[in-house]
Amino acid sequence: MSADLHDLGVADAARALTAGTVSSAELTQHLLTRVAADADLGAFLAVDADAALAQARAADTRRARGEAGPLTGVPVAHKDIFVTRGLASTAGSKMLAGYASPFDATVVQRLGDGAPGGTLGAGMVTLGKLNCDEFAMGSANENSAFGPAKNPWDRSRVPGGSSGGSAAAVAARLVPGATGTDTGGSIRQPASFTGITGIKPTYGVCSRYGMIAFASSLDQAGPLARSAEDCALMLSAMSGFDTRDATSAERPPQDFTAQMLTAREGATAARPLAGLRIGLPREFFPAALAADVDGAVRAALAELEKLGATLVDVSLPRTELSIPVYYIIAPAEASSNLSRFDGVKFGHRAAQYADLGDMYRRTRAEGFGPEVKRRIMIGTYVLSHGYYDAYYLQAQKLRRMIADDFQACFAQCDLIAGPVAPTVAWARGDQGDDPVKAYLADIFTLPASLAGLPGMSVPAGFGAHGLPVGLQLIGNYFQEGALLHAAHAFQQATDFHRRAPEAAR
Ligand code: GLN
């Protein structure tokens, strides 16, 4: 059995643990061995094998006592943007190298042990922390201060970013599921590049407490896993109102698995999506879209039609503007959020300095990488007196219009679909010194982020060089259940989400 244990996704592992065909301790040990054997992938930044095995044994005891939830004992790993007690939390930055948080992020707590002295968590076993772009700024995991994570489908290529370590680890079968965060696409794009499933819920569904902040009005946590079923299980456990996050949505706990499985009115076994109207924004299919991505996405749409969905033509006229709007708002918020890294309160401090001002300057010059510095400078500029009205305020107005454009679409359709990214995963180093190239590749993920809408990447097929292509689904506010339902129906009819890269078979 042990040779196949890594093939178990989150839901499979939960079933195997419930059936008693494997223990959490066995599963955890098997995966820890794989993680240790594949340092080359660059997915993990920290692992504590003893702590993971102790958690696994505790989970086995909880199961034996009949106190387990569905996820108890299933291994998980966290993007290193979530703070964790006991494991260093770095945000992929030298600024926070070795930083020991005194508390767990809410998402970590809910998936793990729960609040100290409070409600019990889901009881997942934390294998370790996963590589990411520095402070989640990037699209390729090449901005990590600790080296790149690689794409398991082709190790000379990027896994996407910023949740690149999360995507690489799940795709390489090192862990069944992982957490990620998405500010402008960082769950959906790496999921697409590595052939796995990821969902960014509506802004406010998952607590941001204990998530190292990049752009607070955009940052949102979500799961990356093999399937919609896996994502539904994890999202149900990690989401929900949290008094410690002022932007957390005050809604009752959601059972996304039940929502995913609820049949649509008029659905039949052959046509589970009967009556579902899927909007295709024409701006999501520009002439510049790579032919292989276009082909895979259109084939997936044809499959959705076979399942009963109707495709309707819609428009998101400000799609292109989402790039300048995002790259003003996100750096503006980043420049403010990152001012806390001053060498006094957290992490790195320059060894030598003349006075306080010099200490700040040297600390920040040494601690931050080039992309983070670029964003701090852009952000400071667009917020400065004299430029605020010209840039920041204009961007905010356009952000509202982009959100309104989506509402006009949702008058004509239930879900929106399109590609996640304009190309398949590119080669490491391919973007050279031109950060704008990477910014432009965010075009299809930024609109939903700016509007705060839920978005998902579903494995849709393969493109050039046998690399995975993701289909993006976007729903209206709090329609995660509808996204998961459509993705699940698609995954019942296709096997793209079950394919593994050669080395992981
Ligand atoms: N690629 C985008 C950026 O660099 C999105 C990153 C994210 O979602 N964290 O900002």
Boltz pocket constraint, residues with backbone or C-beta under 6 A from the ligand:
constraints:
  - pocket:
      binder: B
      contacts: [[A, 135], [A, 136], [A, 137], [A, 138], [A, 139], [A, 161], [A, 162], [A, 181], [A, 182], [A, 183], [A, 184], [A, 185], [A, 186], [A, 187], [A, 214], [A, 330], [A, 438], [A, 442]]
      max_distance: 6.0
